[in-house]
Amino acid sequence: MLFTIALVGAVLALAYSLHIKIFSYWKRKGVPHEKPLPIVGNMKGVVKKYHFRDINQRIYEKFKGQGPIAGMYMFFKRTALITDLDFIKQVMIKDFSYFQDRGAFNNPRDDPLTGHLFALEGEEWRAMRHKLSPVFTSGKIKQMSKVIVDVGLRLGDAMDKAVKEAKVEDGNVEVKDLCARFTTDVIGSCAFGLECNSLQDPSAEFRQKGREIFTRRRYSTVVQSFILTNAKLARKLRMKVLPDDLTQFFMSTVKNTVEYRLKNGIKRNDFIEQMIELRAEDQEAAKKGKGIDLSHGLTLEQMAAQAFVFFVAGFETSSSTMSLCLYELAVQLEIQQRLREEIESVLANVDGGELNYDVLAQMTYLDQVLSETLRKHPLLPHLIRETNKDYQIPNTDIVLDKGVLALIPVHNIHHDPEIYPEPEKFDPSRFDPEEVKNRHPMAYLPFGDGPRNCIGLRFGKIQAKIGLVSLLRRFKFSVSNRTEVPLIFSKKSFLLATDNGIYLKVESV
């Protein structure tokens, strides 16, 4: 009995000692910070009462101007929320060698689809980035754009069908789901070489699996948040994030596609084809669980992981951006009309009036509208970089120890009235060339910046632009009695997402 009491006492003493050591970090550093709570740190209420962007906003507003960073704790993780744009540039570009990793969860041994470019670290990330960079050149995107234009035509037809069906009911069209079906078909074709047909059939398998990635959780949202913010510990605990059947679906899809193409000598201008060409042979090291060694090319598991993240990032972010853009255009009809006039004016000078990659470059107002959409509605609330060695913040005596997270609060910067006056106002003129030139380059970060920016940003923008042009040429969008103004955003989804969809009144032009 005495031994048990002593053991419990020792465990409690150790736990208290660790608590003091972890949660006194910023106080010992002399960094302005919010007092943490046991276990949750500064994350009380996350995914239930608050979203990450709400917690970031509270700390950003409280400590901005008191120094380059504010201290916070994402559960047990010591995190430096950066409030100074110059220091953000140091982290993302000038001193990138100290902040190469995202600290994102990856566990390729137990959860193979997490071994993708977004989450990989160190030399594994460098090797994979170098391997995949040729896939996302403007030339390769131009080749893929022909497929996107074809799917865009089907998007217009699907919208026409939705409008006719809506007239029978209440006249509203839920545009988010339709945009998601468009981007699912685009990514399914460009990444997997498959005709998904979700525009024709909303219950198509690829659309269902795409939806499940964001609606089905392996764990509760609180546990998911813990994995998100304590990636290395979660990996040591052999945790996974994806349900096994979803992993199996994407793994078998890539495996079957690759094997079929190799057996039948089939080639296409898509992502899978590019990876097949990059792949020299399977790697014994990866098979034995010794990590990722790309010296011999890509394994099927690695190919599946890259195709998976291309699918997830490409269909969800672009569809959300498209639907949020249509919402803003529905609220401000004069902006919508100006954009439609630009589209028609540019296409009037093209033989056959057909949309293509080169024509999109002439639509400068479209680019401004899309940029303002991503300014007001960045899909990620923040960017994370992890210090891989001790780092002294320039012009201060503050040293960030190895393993500390640097958090760049993208949403809060995009909504800072000192940077963007009236931040809730949708105003594409913010991206007039002169306005952009006069603004700090780190004041706009929807795709990140530096060596670890979004590798697929060109593809994502082209996909969204083609989808928007395909719709605006044929339809007018306006608010209805079912349109939420303002929109209500989910607190459970890490990516920006509405709770109730986006319903708009849609009419043929």
C-alpha positions in Angstrom: 0.0 0.0 0.0 2.8 2.4 0.9 4.6 1.5 -2.2 1.5 2.3 -4.3 1.1 5.6 -2.6 4.7 6.4 -3.2 4.5 5.4 -6.8 1.4 7.6 -7.4 3.1 10.4 -5.6 6.2 10.1 -7.8 4.2 10.0 -11.0 2.2 13.1 -9.9 5.4 14.9 -9.0 6.9 14.0 -12.4 3.8 15.2 -14.2 3.8 18.5 -12.3 7.5 19.0 -13.0 6.9 18.4 -16.7 3.9 20.8 -16.6 6.0 23.5 -15.0 8.9 22.9 -17.5 6.6 23.0 -20.6 4.2 25.7 -19.6 6.7 28.2 -18.1 8.7 28.3 -21.4 7.6 31.7 -22.6 7.7 33.2 -19.1 11.3 32.1 -18.8 12.1 33.6 -22.2 10.5 36.9 -21.3 8.2 36.7 -24.3 4.7 38.2 -24.0 2.2 35.4 -23.8 -1.2 34.3 -22.6 -1.3 32.2 -19.4 -1.8 28.5 -20.4 -4.1 26.0 -18.8 -3.0 22.4 -17.9 -2.9 20.0 -20.9 -4.8 22.3 -23.4 -2.4 25.2 -23.1 -4.2 28.1 -24.9 -6.5 25.8 -27.0 -9.5 25.8 -24.6 -12.7 25.5 -26.6 -11.0 24.6 -29.9 -13.3 22.9 -32.5 -16.3 23.3 -30.1 -16.5 27.0 -29.2 -13.6 28.4 -31.2 -11.8 27.7 -34.5 -8.0 28.0 -34.7 -8.4 31.4 -36.4 -10.4 32.7 -33.4 -7.7 31.7 -30.9 -5.0 33.1 -33.1 -7.0 36.3 -33.5 -7.3 36.7 -29.7 -3.5 36.4 -29.2 -2.7 38.4 -32.4 -4.7 41.4 -31.2 -3.5 41.2 -27.6 0.2 41.1 -28.4 0.7 42.7 -31.8 3.3 45.5 -31.5 4.9 44.2 -28.3 7.6 42.3 -30.2 8.1 40.1 -33.2 6.3 37.1 -31.6 3.7 36.2 -29.0 4.0 33.0 -27.0 1.3 30.4 -26.9 0.8 26.7 -26.3 -1.0 24.4 -28.8 -1.7 21.8 -26.2 1.8 20.8 -25.1 3.5 22.4 -28.1 5.4 25.6 -27.5 4.4 27.9 -30.3 5.6 31.4 -31.4 2.8 33.3 -33.1 4.5 35.8 -35.4 3.1 39.3 -35.5 5.8 41.0 -37.4 5.8 40.8 -41.2 9.6 41.2 -41.5 10.2 38.3 -39.2 7.8 36.2 -41.3 10.0 36.9 -44.2 13.0 35.7 -42.2 11.3 32.5 -41.3 9.8 31.6 -44.7 12.7 32.8 -47.0 15.9 34.3 -45.6 16.4 31.8 -42.7 14.5 29.0 -44.3 17.3 26.5 -43.4 16.2 26.8 -39.7 12.5 26.4 -40.5 12.3 23.8 -43.3 9.7 21.5 -41.7 6.0 22.1 -41.1 5.8 19.9 -38.1 2.9 18.2 -39.8 1.8 14.7 -39.0 3.2 11.9 -41.1 3.5 8.2 -40.4 4.2 6.4 -43.7 4.9 3.1 -41.9 1.4 2.8 -40.4 -0.6 5.4 -42.4 1.1 5.3 -45.9 -1.0 8.1 -47.5 0.5 10.6 -45.0 3.9 10.2 -46.6 3.2 13.1 -49.0 5.1 16.2 -49.9 3.1 18.5 -47.6 4.0 16.5 -44.5 7.5 15.1 -45.3 10.5 16.6 -43.5 14.3 17.2 -43.9 16.1 15.4 -46.7 13.0 13.3 -47.5 11.1 16.5 -48.3 13.9 18.0 -50.3 14.3 14.8 -52.4 10.5 14.6 -53.0 10.1 18.3 -53.8 13.0 18.1 -56.3 11.4 15.0 -57.8 8.0 16.5 -58.2 8.9 20.1 -59.2 9.0 19.3 -63.0 5.4 18.0 -62.8 4.1 21.4 -61.8 5.8 23.7 -64.4 3.7 26.1 -66.4 4.3 23.8 -69.5 2.9 20.8 -67.7 -0.1 22.8 -66.3 -0.8 24.1 -69.8 -1.0 20.5 -71.0 -3.4 19.6 -68.2 -5.5 22.7 -68.8 -7.1 21.2 -71.9 -8.7 18.5 -69.7 -9.9 21.1 -67.2 -11.6 23.1 -70.0 -13.5 20.0 -71.1 -14.7 19.3 -67.6 -15.6 23.0 -67.3 -18.1 22.5 -70.2 -19.7 19.7 -68.3 -19.8 22.0 -65.2 -21.9 24.5 -67.2 -24.3 21.7 -68.3 -24.6 20.4 -64.7 -25.4 23.9 -63.4 -28.0 24.2 -66.1 -29.6 21.0 -64.9 -29.4 22.2 -61.3 -31.1 25.5 -62.2 -34.0 23.8 -63.9 -34.4 21.4 -60.9 -34.2 24.4 -58.5 -37.1 26.2 -60.2 -39.4 23.3 -59.3 -38.4 23.7 -55.6 -37.3 27.0 -54.0 -35.1 28.4 -56.8 -31.8 27.9 -54.8 -28.7 26.1 -55.9 -26.1 24.8 -53.5 -23.0 25.9 -55.4 -20.3 24.4 -53.1 -21.3 20.8 -53.8 -21.5 21.5 -57.6 -18.0 23.1 -57.5 -16.7 20.1 -55.5 -18.0 17.8 -58.1 -16.3 19.8 -60.8 -12.9 19.8 -59.0 -13.3 16.1 -58.2 -13.7 15.3 -61.9 -10.8 17.5 -62.8 -8.4 16.0 -60.2 -9.7 12.5 -60.8 -8.7 12.9 -64.5 -5.5 14.9 -64.0 -4.2 12.9 -61.0 -5.6 9.5 -61.5 -6.4 9.4 -65.2 -10.0 8.4 -64.4 -13.4 9.6 -65.5 -15.1 10.1 -62.2 -18.4 11.4 -63.7 -19.4 13.1 -60.4 -20.9 16.1 -62.3 -23.4 13.7 -64.0 -23.8 11.5 -60.8 -23.5 13.2 -57.4 -23.2 9.8 -55.7 -20.2 8.7 -57.9 -17.6 6.8 -55.9 -14.8 9.3 -56.2 -17.1 12.2 -55.0 -18.2 10.0 -52.0 -14.7 9.2 -51.1 -13.6 12.8 -51.4 -16.4 13.9 -49.1 -15.6 11.2 -46.6 -12.0 12.4 -46.3 -13.4 15.5 -44.6 -16.5 14.1 -42.9 -15.2 10.8 -41.5 -12.8 11.0 -38.7 -10.7 8.1 -37.3 -10.9 9.9 -33.9 -12.9 12.6 -32.2 -12.2 16.2 -33.3 -10.3 16.9 -30.1 -8.0 13.9 -30.7 -7.5 14.9 -34.3 -6.5 18.4 -33.1 -4.0 16.8 -30.7 -2.5 14.8 -33.7 -2.4 18.0 -35.7 -0.5 20.0 -33.1 1.7 17.2 -31.6 2.7 15.4 -34.8 5.9 13.7 -33.6 4.4 12.4 -30.4 1.4 11.1 -32.4 3.8 9.3 -34.7 5.7 7.7 -31.8 2.3 6.5 -30.5 1.8 4.8 -34.0 -1.4 6.9 -34.5 -3.2 7.2 -37.9 -5.5 9.9 -39.2 -7.2 8.1 -42.1 -9.8 5.3 -41.8 -8.3 2.1 -43.2 -10.9 1.6 -46.0 -10.2 5.1 -47.4 -6.5 4.3 -47.4 -7.2 1.0 -49.2 -9.4 2.8 -51.8 -6.7 5.3 -52.9 -3.9 2.8 -52.7 -5.7 0.3 -54.9 -6.8 3.0 -57.3 -3.2 4.1 -57.9 -1.8 0.5 -58.0 -4.4 -0.6 -60.5 -4.0 2.5 -62.7 -0.2 2.2 -62.8 -0.2 -1.6 -63.5 -2.8 -1.2 -66.2 -0.9 1.6 -68.0 2.4 -0.3 -67.8 0.9 -3.5 -69.1 -0.9 -1.8 -72.0 1.6 0.9 -72.8 -0.9 3.7 -72.2 0.3 7.3 -71.8 -1.6 10.4 -70.8 -0.7 14.0 -69.9 -1.6 13.7 -66.2 0.0 13.5 -62.8 0.1 9.7 -62.6 2.0 9.6 -65.9 4.5 12.0 -64.7 5.1 9.9 -61.6 5.4 6.7 -63.6 8.1 8.4 -65.6 9.9 9.5 -62.4 9.8 6.0 -61.0 12.9 4.0 -61.7 12.2 1.0 -59.4 10.7 0.1 -56.1 12.9 0.8 -53.1 14.0 -1.9 -50.7 14.6 0.6 -48.0 11.0 1.8 -48.0 9.7 -1.7 -48.1 11.6 -2.5 -44.9 10.3 0.6 -43.2 13.7 2.4 -43.1 12.3 5.7 -44.3 12.0 7.3 -47.6 15.0 7.0 -50.0 14.3 8.4 -53.4 17.6 7.5 -54.9 16.0 4.7 -56.9 12.6 6.4 -57.7 9.2 6.3 -56.2 7.5 3.3 -54.7 3.8 2.7 -55.3 3.1 3.8 -51.7 4.8 7.1 -52.3 3.1 7.6 -55.6 -0.3 6.9 -53.9 0.6 9.4 -51.2 1.4 12.2 -53.7 -1.7 11.5 -55.8 -3.8 11.5 -52.6 -2.6 14.9 -51.4 -2.9 16.3 -54.9 -6.5 15.1 -54.9 -7.3 16.3 -51.4 -5.6 19.7 -51.8 -6.8 20.2 -55.4 -10.5 19.4 -55.1 -11.3 20.8 -51.7 -9.4 24.1 -51.8 -10.3 25.0 -55.3 -14.0 24.1 -54.9 -14.2 26.2 -51.7 -12.4 29.1 -53.4 -14.8 28.9 -56.4 -17.9 28.8 -54.3 -16.8 31.6 -51.9 -15.9 33.7 -55.0 -19.4 33.1 -56.5 -20.9 34.1 -53.1 -19.0 37.4 -53.0 -20.0 38.1 -56.6 -23.6 37.4 -55.8 -23.4 39.9 -52.9 -21.8 42.6 -55.2 -23.5 42.3 -58.6 -21.5 45.2 -60.1 -18.2 43.4 -59.5 -19.8 40.3 -61.1 -20.9 42.2 -64.1 -17.5 43.9 -64.6 -15.9 40.4 -64.5 -18.4 38.9 -66.9 -17.7 41.8 -69.3 -14.0 41.2 -69.2 -14.5 37.5 -69.9 -16.7 38.2 -72.9 -14.4 40.9 -74.2 -11.3 38.7 -74.0 -13.0 35.6 -75.5 -14.6 37.8 -78.3 -11.0 38.1 -79.8 -10.3 34.4 -79.7 -11.1 32.2 -82.7 -14.3 30.2 -81.9 -14.5 32.0 -78.5 -12.8 28.9 -76.9 -11.2 29.2 -73.5 -7.6 28.1 -73.2 -4.5 28.5 -70.9 -3.1 31.5 -72.8 -6.4 33.3 -72.9 -6.8 33.1 -69.1 -3.6 35.2 -68.7 -5.4 38.1 -70.4 -8.2 38.2 -67.8 -6.5 40.5 -65.3 -9.6 41.4 -63.4 -10.4 37.7 -62.9 -7.0 37.4 -61.3 -7.8 40.3 -59.0 -11.2 38.8 -58.0 -9.6 35.5 -57.3 -6.8 37.1 -55.2 -9.3 39.1 -53.2 -11.3 35.9 -52.6 -8.2 34.2 -51.2 -7.4 37.3 -49.2 -10.8 37.4 -47.5 -11.2 33.7 -47.3 -7.8 32.0 -47.0 -8.4 28.2 -46.8 -5.8 27.6 -44.1 -6.1 29.6 -40.9 -2.3 29.6 -40.4 1.0 28.2 -41.6 3.4 26.3 -39.4 7.1 26.0 -39.5 9.2 24.0 -37.0 12.6 25.1 -35.8 15.2 22.4 -36.6 18.0 24.0 -34.6 18.2 26.8 -32.0 17.5 30.2 -33.6 18.0 33.7 -32.4 15.4 36.2 -33.6 17.2 39.1 -35.3 17.6 42.3 -33.2 16.4 40.5 -30.0 18.0 38.3 -27.4 15.1 35.7 -27.8 16.3 32.3 -28.8 13.7 29.8 -30.2 14.9 26.3 -29.1 14.8 23.4 -31.5 11.3 22.0 -31.8 9.5 25.2 -31.2 6.7 25.9 -33.7 6.6 29.2 -35.6 3.0 30.0 -36.5 2.2 32.5 -39.3 -1.4 33.7 -38.7 -2.5 34.0 -42.3 -6.2 34.7 -41.7 -5.5 37.3 -39.1 -2.9 39.1 -41.2 -5.4 39.1 -44.1 -8.0 40.7 -41.8 -5.7 43.2 -40.2 -7.3 46.7 -40.7 -3.9 48.3 -40.6 -2.9 46.3 -43.7 -6.3 45.9 -45.4 -8.7 48.8 -44.5 -12.3 47.5 -44.0 -11.0 43.9 -44.1 -14.5 42.4 -44.3 -15.3 44.3 -47.5 -14.7 42.4 -50.7 -12.7 44.7 -52.9 -10.6 43.4 -55.9 -9.0 46.8 -56.3 -6.7 45.8 -53.4 -4.9 43.8 -56.0 -4.3 46.7 -58.5 -0.6 46.5 -59.4 0.2 49.7 -57.6 -1.6 48.5 -54.4 0.3 45.2 -54.5 3.6 47.0 -55.0 3.1 49.2 -52.0 2.1 46.4 -49.6 4.5 44.2 -47.7 5.1 40.9 -49.6 4.3 38.9 -46.5 0.9 40.5 -46.1 -0.7 38.0 -48.6 0.0 34.4 -48.0 -2.8 32.1 -49.3 -0.2 29.7 -50.8 2.6 30.3 -48.3 6.0 31.6 -49.6 9.6 30.6 -50.0 11.0 27.2 -50.9 8.1 25.5 -49.1 5.2 27.3 -50.8 2.3 25.3 -52.3 3.8 23.4 -55.2 0.4 23.2 -56.9 -0.6 26.8 -56.7 -0.5 27.3 -60.5 -2.7 24.3 -61.0 -5.1 25.4 -58.3 -5.5 28.9 -59.7 -6.0 27.7 -63.3 -8.6 25.1 -62.2 -10.6 27.7 -60.2 -10.4 30.3 -63.0 -11.6 27.9 -65.7 -14.4 26.8 -63.5 -15.5 30.4 -62.8 -15.3 31.4 -66.4 -17.3 28.4 -67.5 -20.1 29.4 -65.0 -20.0 33.2 -65.4 -20.3 33.0 -69.2 -23.7 31.2 -68.8 -25.2 32.2 -65.5 -25.9 35.1 -63.2 -25.6 34.6 -59.4 -27.4 36.6 -56.8 -28.5 36.2 -53.1 -31.8 34.6 -52.2 -33.8 34.2 -49.0 -31.7 31.1 -48.3 -28.3 32.8 -48.7 -26.4 33.3 -45.4 -25.2 36.9 -45.2 -22.6 36.7 -43.6 -21.7 33.1 -44.0 -21.5 30.8 -41.0 -18.2 29.0 -40.9 -17.5 25.6 -39.3 -15.4 25.5 -36.1 -14.7 21.8 -36.6 -13.0 21.8 -40.0 -9.4 23.0 -40.0 -9.8 24.2 -43.6 -12.2 27.0 -44.1 -15.7 25.5 -44.6 -19.3 26.7 -44.2 -21.6 24.9 -41.8 -24.6 24.9 -44.1 -23.3 25.1 -47.7 -23.6 28.1 -50.0 -27.1 28.6 -51.5 -27.5 31.2 -54.3 -30.1 32.2 -56.8 -28.8 31.2 -60.3 -30.3 32.3 -63.6 -29.2 31.8 -67.2 -27.6 34.9 -68.7 
